[in-house]
């Protein structure tokens, strides 16, 4: 099995998540809260923040490390999910 397609899809989903984060961060006042679809687009990254990173670190982590944790989780969870889904399909 090739890792090329899960890797490519995970990179794309991480990039989409980063764009969604930037839009949400800059337009919070415009939307009066989170951007519509934000939770869906960043679901893999938010899963890792809540269930993996948060128990390890405290909430006082600064912005840049937390963003790196979010994007790392977005990539890893997306990659693993696409890998296993493609393995089941084949």
C-alpha positions, 0 to 999 in steps of 0.5 A: 500500500502506498503512503502517497495518497494519505500523505497528500490528503493529510497535507491538504487537510492541514493546509485547509485547517490552517486557512480556517484557523486564520480566517476564524482568528481574524474575523471573530468579531465579524462572525460574533464567535467562531466561523461557521464550519470551524469545528468541522474543518478542525475536528482532527486537530481539536480532538488532539488538543482536547484528548492528547495535548491538554492532559499533558500540558496545562492551559497556559501554553502560549499561542504558537506552541498551541497552534503547532499542536493543533496543526500536528494533530490535524495532520496526524489524525487525518493521515491515520484516518485516511490510511486506515480508510484506504486500507479497508476499501482495498 
